[in-house]
Amino acid sequence: MMKQPRKILSGLIIAGFALLYFASMMPETRSYPPFLNKAKQLGLPAKDCAYCHTSPQGGEQHNARGNWLVAQKKERKAYAVDVSWLKDYKATETTKAAPKKSGKKKT
């Protein structure tokens, strides 16, 4: 009679470890609306997630500013990105937006 509870317990332990394993393998997503709100509170011209991401909806892909924040997190050995670091961000000529083309072709 003692074998049944033991099987259940060992099954639960295995399932728990499997859950922890898969959760640890998930990519970290640390950007979310509070980051955008914080950037606005700091007086930064953030209108949407494209301030640090390549997409206005956010996601995995970062633009130059987002990549800079990720690099700062590693450099500062921080657990998470701190939006206030953006006050120190200096865009270089290669990371600034390219001027819009007029649509007229040169001949």
Summary of the structure (lengths in Angstrom):
residues: 107
radius of gyration: 22.5
end to end distance: 90.6
largest distance: 90.6
contacts: 201
relative contact order: 0.10
helix: 50%
strand: 2%
